Amino acid sequence: MTSSVIEDRDKLISEYEKLIDRLEKAEKWASDNNYAWEFVKAHKYKIWHERDNIIKEIEFVRELLGLPN
C-alpha cells in the first residue's frame, strides 16, 4: 500500500470511530430518557432521522473499509 492509501484508510477509520461515538451517544440519550426509537420516530423525528443517517454513514464506511456489517 502506498502512504496515500494508508492515510486515506486512517482517515476513514477515524471517521468511523467518530460515527460510532455519535451513535453510542444517541443510544445513551434514548436510554437515559426511557425513549424507544419508535417513540422518537413518531414524536422527535429530527433526532430519529439524524440517528438513521449516522447508521447509514457507518454502513457506508464499513463497506469502504471492507468490514463486515
PyMOL commands that set and color helices and strands:
alter all, ss='L'
color gray80, all
select helices_A, chain A and resi 3-32+37-43+45-65
alter helices_A, ss='H'
color red, helices_A
deselect
rebuild
show_as cartoon
